[in-house]
Amino acid sequence: MVESVLRESGHTTGLFTSPHLADVRERVRLCGRPLSRERFARHFWAARGALLSAARAAEEAAAAAAAAGGGGGGGGGDASVVGMPGYFRFLTLLGLRIFLHEPCPNLSGADAASAGADAAPLPPPPDAVVLEVGIGGRLDATNVIDRPAAVGIASLGFDHMELLGDTLPLIAAEKAGVIKAGAPVFTVEQPQDAALVLARRAREAPASPAEARVARALGSYSREDGADGPVPLGLRGEHQRANAALAVALAGAWEARWVAAQRRLQQGGGGGGGEAAADGGDDPSTAPTFAVRPASPERLARAEARVALLEQGVLPLEYCRGLAATVWPGRSQVVPDAEFAAAAAAGKGGAASPTSRLTFFLDGAHTPESMASCAQWFAEEVGGGGGGEGAGGGGGAPAAAQRKTLRFLFFNCTRERAPAALLPALVTGLAARGAAPHAALFVPPDSQYGFLAASPSSDARAQAARIDNLSWQRALRDEWDILALATATGAPHSPPLPPWPSGEEAPFDVGAALGALPPLAPDVAGGGGGGGGEADAAASASAAAPPALGRGAVVPGGVAGAVAWLRECARSDPALDIKVLVTGSLYLVGDVLRALDHAPQ
């Protein structure tokens, strides 16, 4: 959102995010666009070559020093020889190299002319670079930027606890490692124990004490265009409004410093080449590490007006447009299946239709807190209830009152996550809002994320092995079935669970509708204890049946096979309106987007 707001405000931008969903180039964008494969590869090999040369030189120097000192050993054991950076650190350095060496796609007009003949040999870097942390905090690779213009800390949750700690205060203390001297710090409403830690760490920032400020609520702004009602967001879900408020605060802080630096430049306070290093009020030791190019008078005047509007509690037009235009695949994303969306349009005489009888709701939530937000968003999107309310269609499809809405959960999470914490958070939020899935599908991912494959053939073999080994998916299914049973019977559970929908609230027989679906491919390896014969046959027959109401099923064949089965279900009954919540892992979300031919561009 920060990048979109600044780009809509006329600034050139760089954006670094993680992880990617389908293509590593998604992580590094200039003015909203990834690089071409050729340009990305060129920067990749240049960065790798430079880092490899530096690592070898350091190792050779350490070895020579050890030999001269009589140690007789090589440099490999010297702690000062760090070698090549790991995957995320390498990509961080690669992204920064791209921002410094790659021209921005839309540098044009008066500002391009002002870069002119006096410009440095390298192309002008973006006006603003937005860096999303990886794991975040004290040891994050993005800390290589030690003088940012502003720092934002979003809602904290229980994630990466093996590295960050197992309580919110410990996690907050680690996350506060991104706070830097002299940089304004913004956050959202946090649990009190976490908020106190963030405030203390902000005050302790060296050289220039900072203050951790809670971003002004989005609803408290009036709008420059005078429009009433909530500010429209490109990212759906109530939880995104807090993120939007944080984005406004960060973009406003950056623009205020950019305007101050422009003023300083006009007053002759810049460095060589007509650039200013920072705004005039900064101590040079804590000034932001960005430089500014002279801006056109019109652009500067408008930026000054935006800063003044924000101080008055008015949201500028450009900020509203940037928030509405934000696109972030895999986060609160709705993707109607193209086959059934086209059928819906054809059934209405060719008129365009935003609906489909098979719709995927994708969100990469993977913490208990984000699962709760995901549940709220999905329930808002589908409207809750049992069926008949769907807006699907299809050639010759029944009227809305006759449609049968089925909700499926499409779930996977990585093995370091705790499904016993993730699934209850999701179930509680969905069931409480009348949007609990009628059945759950547990699917092995198509992507590998535990290692980097040495070759395409080894990656294909590893993928086949992952899909064949369904032990983790069976464990997830078993956890789900325990939850479903507890909600259906009222059995004690911690945390307490709301009642599971029986299907009786729907205007059709949900259990019968599920039973009439095409059979799933059999989970032939799921027989359990290896009883053989009759036991294996029973397990295979059970797995081949469609999932029962409220229960889970393991789907062999990977994501592509599961999507194909859902499409077969939609084809089997023109009255069906199938809504699929895909969550638990951004890797899973990326695989589903690829299977839908909807991968980020």
N, C-alpha and C positions, 0 to 999 in steps of 0.2 A: 504494500500500500504506500509506503514512504516513497519508493521509486516511482510509482505511477503518479503520485501527487506532484513530485518535483518535475517529472517529465511533462506533465500537463501544464506546469508553470513555466515551461520554456527552457529548462535546464537540460544539458546533456547528462546522461546518467550511466553508471555502471552498477550492476547488481550481481552479488555472489550469494548463492543459496545452496542448501543441501537437504536431503540427498536428491539425486535425479531420479526420475521415474522410468524413463526409457532410453535416454541418450545423455552421456556425461556433459555434452555441450549445454544442457539446460542450466547448469550451475553458474555459468558465466554469461551475462548478457550486457550488451551495449545498447543503450536507448531502447530497451525492451526486446532486443533481438539477439539470438545466439549467433555465434560465428559460423561460417561455412566449415565443412569438414576439412577442407584444404587449409584454411587459415588457422583453425584450431590445431591441426596436426603440426603446422609449422611452429607455432608457439610451444606446443608440447615438446617437440624434439629439441628446440633451442633451450628451453628451461631444463630439460633433463640433462642435456650435454653440459650446461654450465654448472649444475649442481654436482654432477658426477665428477667433473674436473676438479671442483673445489674439494669434494670429499677425498679424492685420491691424493690431491696435494697436501691436505691436512694429515692424512695417514702417513704419507712419505715423510713429512716434516717431523711427525711424532716418532717415527721409526728412527730417523737420523738422530734426533735428540736423545733417544734412549740408548742408541749405540755409542754416541759420543760420551754419554754419562756412564758407560760401562754396564748398562743394564742388559745389553745383549738381546733384548726382546723386540718384537715388532710393535707397531703402534696400535694394533688392534685392541689391546686391552686398556688403552689410555682413555679415560673418561672424557677428555677434551675432543676426541675424534668421534663425531656424531654420525658420520656416514650419510647415506641418502635419507631424506625425510620419508616418513610414512605416507600412506595414501592421502589422507585428508590434508596433512601439512603440505604435501606436494601440490595438491589441487589449489590450496589457498595461495601458494606462491605463484602458481601458474595463472590464477585469476588476476593477481596483482600485476604480473608481467603484461597480461593482455590489456589491462586498463591503462598501463603506461605506454604501450607500444602500438596499440590498434586505434585507428581513427574512429571517432564517433560517427555513426551513419547520418545524423541530421545536423551536423555543424554547418550552417549555411548563413547567407545573408550578411547583415551588418557585423554580427559577431565573428563570422568566418573572416571577413575582410579585416577586422581588427586584429586577428591573429597574425595575418599578413606576412610581410617580409621579415619582420623582426622575430617571428616565431622560432622556437627551438627546432633543431633538426628532427626531433621526434614529433609525431603528430600530437596535437593538444589532447591531454587526458580528459576524461569526463569532468564536468563541473562538480558532480557529487557522486560518490561511490557508497552504496549501501551494502554493508557486510553482515550477513546473517552468521551467527556463531554456529559451530558444530555441536559438540557436547555442551559447550558454553562454560564460561567462568575462567578461573585463575589460570588454567593450563591450556586454554583454547588457542589454536594456531592463529586466530585472527588478532590476538594480542600483539602481534608484530606491529600493528598500528597503535602506537603508544600515545598519540595526541589526536584523538577523533574530535570532530566538531560537536557531536552529541552522542549520548548513550541511552539505549532503551532496554528495559528488562520487562518482558511480557509475563503473563501469569505463570507462576511456578507450580510444578507438579512433581510427582515421584517418578523420575526417569533417570536412567544411568546411575542408579543408586550405588552400584559397585565402585563408581568413581567419585560421585558427588556427595555421598552420605545417605543415611537412611531416615533422616528427619528433615522437615522443612527448614528449620534454622540452619542445619548443616548444609543443605542444598543451597539455601540463600547465601550463605557465606562464600561458597564456591562460585556461584553465579555472579556475585558482586565483584569478582575478579576482573570483570570487564570495565569497571568504573575507573576512570582515568582523571588525573589532576587537571583541573580547569575545564572539564567537559560537563555541561549540564546533564543531569541524570533524570530520566523520566521512567515511570513505571505505571502499572495499573493497580487497582485495589488488590491487595494481597492479604492472606491470613495474618493476624496480628503478630505472631511470633516471627514470621518471615519478614514482614514489613519493618520490624524493629531492627533486625539484622542488616537489612539493606540501608536503612537510615544511618546506622552506626558506621557501616563501612564507607558510605558516601562522605560522612564527616571526617573520617580518618584519611581520606585521599591526600597524598603528600602535596606540598607546595601551594596548592590552591584548593582549599576545602570545597567540596561540592555539596549539593543538597539533592536528595532523592525526592522528586516531586511526583505526585500522582497526577497523571494527565487529566486535563479537564474533560468531563463527560461530553460525549458527542452531542447528546440531546440538549446541552446547555447553550450551544451556539445558535444564534440566528443565522440566516443565510443571506448572502449578498444579493441574490436574485429575488429575495422576499418570499420565496416559496415556503409553504407551511408543511408540516409533517416530518417524519424521520428522513434523514439524509439517505438517499439510496446507496446501497453498497453492491459492488460487483461480487463480493464474497458473501454467501448466504449464512444465516445463523445468527442468533442473538449474541453469541460469544464474540462474533467478529466486530461488534460495535465497540467493545473495549479495545480491541486491536486497532480499530480505525481511530479512536481517540488518541492512542499512543502514537500512531502514524502522523496525525495532525501535529502533535506536540513536537515530534522529532523534525518533521519537515519545516515547521515554523522556526525552530531553534536554528536549523541549518541556514534558512533564508536570512534570518536576522544577522548571522555572522557573515554571510556572503555580502549582504548590503553594507555592513560596516567595513568589510575589506574593500569593497568597491569605492566607498567614500575615501578611505585611506589612500587608495591608488590615485584617485583624482587629485588629492592633496599633495601628491609627490612622495608618498611614504613607501612606495613599493620597492622591490628589488630590481635587479637588472632585467632587461627584456620587457619592461612594462607590466610586471606582475607583482601582486602583493601577496605576502606570505600568510597574513592573518589580519583580523580586525585590530584596530589601533589600541583597544583596551586590553589586549592580551599580554601577559608576560611571555616573552619569546620562548621561555623554557617549557611553557605549557600551551603554546598556540597550536591550533589545529594544523595538521600536516597538509592541508590542501592549499593550493595557490589559485588565484583568480585571474582570468583574462579580462581586459577592459570590455565592459558590456555597452551596448547601445543605450543612449539616453532613455528611449522608450522602455526597453526591458528593465532598466534599473528603476525607473519611476514606478512601473507596475509592481515590481518586487517590493519596493518601499510601501506601496499602498497595501499589499497583502499583509506585510508585517504589522502595519497599523491596524488593519481590520481585525487580525487575530488578537491583538492587544485589547480591542474593544469587544471581543466575544462574538465576532462575525466571521463566518466561514466563507473565504473567497470563492469565486466561481470556479477557478482552476482546481481548488482543493476538492470541491464537490464533484467535478468531472473526473478527477484522478481516483477518488474513492469508488465512483460508479464504474470506472473502466478497468478496475483491478481484476486481473485474471491470474489465478494460481492453481494450476491443475492438481487434482487429487485432494483439494481442500474444499469441503462443502460444494462438491461439483455434481451436477445432474447431467446425465448423458442418456437421452432416449436412444434405444437401439434403432439404427437406421432402417432396417428392414420393416419394422412395424410402425415407425414414424411415417415412412413412405406410404404404407398401407392406410394409415389414418388419413393422410392427405388425399389419397385416391378415393377413399370412401366418402369424402366430402366434396366430390366434384373437382378434385385437383387443388382445392384451396390449401394454403400452407397451414400446418398444424404443429404446435409446439409439443404435442403429446405423443405417446407411444404406448402400445399395449405391453411393452417390455422396457422398463426404465431402470437405469442403474444410478444409485445415489452413492457417491464415492467420497470417503473422508479418511485420511491417513492417521486417524487417532490411534495412539498406542500407549496412553497412560490412563489410569482411572479417571483423572480429572477431564481429560479430553474425550474419553468415552462418554461421560455424562453430558458434555456439550454436544457431542455427535448425536446422542439419543434425542436431545431436545430439538436439534435441527431437523433430523429425519421425521420426527413426529409432526413438526410444523409443516414440513413439505408434503407429507402424505395425508395429513388431516386426522390420523388415528381412526378408530372404528374398525369394523370387521370386513367390510366389503360393500360393493355397490356404489361407493362414493367416487371411484376412480374416474379420471377424465380420459381414459384411453379410447381407442377406436379401432377401426379396421374395416376393410372392404366388406360390407354386408354385416358389420358387427351389430350386436344387440344394442338397444337403447341403454343409457347410463344406468337406469334402475335395474336392468337385467344383468349388468356386468358383475363379474366375480373377481374381487381384488384379493390376491394372495401376496403376502409379504414374506420374503426370504432374507435371511442373514447369510452373507458370503464372508467367511472369516478365516484369517490365519494371523499368527503373530510369531515373531522370532523366539527361539528357545530361551533367550535370556530374559524374556518377559514373564510375567506371572499371570497366566490366564485365570487363576483363582481370584485375582483382584480385578482384572480387566472385564471379564464377562459379567460378574454381578453388577458392576457400575453401569454397564450397557443395559442389562436386563431390567434393572430397577428403573432407569430413566424411560425405557421404551414401554414397559408394562404399565407404569404409573400414568402414562399419557395415552393408553389405549392403542399403542402402535407396536406391540410385541410381534416378532416374526412368527409366522405360522409354522415355519421350519427353518433349520439352519444347515448350511453346507460348509464343510471344512475341507479346504482344497490345498494341496501342495503347490507352492509357487513355481512358476516357470523360471524366474530369475534365480541366480545363485548370488549369495552375498557373504558367504563365509570365507571366500578366497578369490584370487584373481586367476582365471584359467590361463594355462600356458598356451593354448591353441584352441581354435574353434572346435576341433574334434574332441579335445578333452573336456571342453565346456558342455558339448552335447552329451558326452558319456556321463558327466556329473549330473546334468539335468535329468537324464533318464533314471539314474540311481536315486535322486531325490524324489522323483515322482513315484517310483516303485516302493520306496520306504515310506509308508504311511503311518508309522508308529506315532509321530507327533500329532498328526491330524486325528488319530484315534483318541489320543489323550485329551485333545481339545473337545472332541465330541462327547467323551465321557463326562468331562467337567460341565459341559452344556446340559447334558441329560440330567445330571444331579440337580442343577438349578431349576430346570423345567419341572422336575418331579417335586422339588421343594415348593415351588410356587403353586403347582396344581393341587397338592395335598395339604398345604399349610404347614409342612414340616419345619422345625426350627432351623434357622439359617442365620449366619452372621456375615454381612448385615442383613436385617430383615428384608424380605422381598414382597412386593405387592402381588396380588392374585394374578395368575396367568390367564389370559383370555381362553375361554372354553370353545370359542367358535360359535357359540349360540347367539352372540350379539350380531352376527352377520346375517344378512337376508338370504343366505344360501347355506348349504351344508359344507363347511370348510373341510372337514375330514373326508367327506366323499370327493370333494374337488381334488384334494391332494392324492387320494387313492386312485383317481382316474388318470393321473399324470403318467407319461411314459416312464418305464423303469430306468433306474440309474444303472450305469455299468457296474457289474459286481465287484466288490472289494474282496477278491479271491484270496488275498493274503491276510485277511482279517480274522481268520478262524480262531486266533488266540493261542491256546495251549497246545496246538498241534495234535488234536485228538484224531484227525484224519477221518476218512470215510464219511459216515453219516453226519458227524459234527461239521466237517468242512462244507458238505453239501448244504446243510441248514444255514450256515453262516453266509454262504454264497447266495442262496435264494433270498435270505433276509436283506442282504445288501443290495440285491438287484431291484427290490421293491422301491417305490417312491418313499420319501421320508414321511413318517406319521406326524399328526398334528402336534406341534410343540416340540418335536424331537429333532435330533441332529443326524446328519448322514455324512460319511466320508465319501468324497468324489474322486475316484482314481482318474488318471489321465491329465492332471494339471488344470490350469485355468482355462485353457482353450476348450478342453473337454467339458468343463462345467458350464461355460457360456453356451456351448453347442447344445447341451441338454436343456438349458433354460429356453433357448430359442425353439427347440422341439416342443417344449411344453406350451409355449405361446401359439405355435402352429396347430397344436392338437385341439384347441378349443377357442373359437373366435370370441367367446364371451369373457375369456380370462384377461385380467389386467394385472400384470406381474410387476411388483416393485422390489428391487434388490438393494439392500444396504451392504456395501462393500467397505469393510473397515478392519482395523487391527494392525495394519502394516502398510507403509508406503510402498514397499516392494510389491505386495499383493495388488494395491491400487494401480501401480504402473503396469503390472502384467494384465490386469483387466482392461485398462485403456488400450493396450496394444491389441488385445484380442478383439476389441470393439473397433479397431482401426481408428482410434481416437487419441493416439499418443501425442504429447505436446510437440508443437512445431517450433 
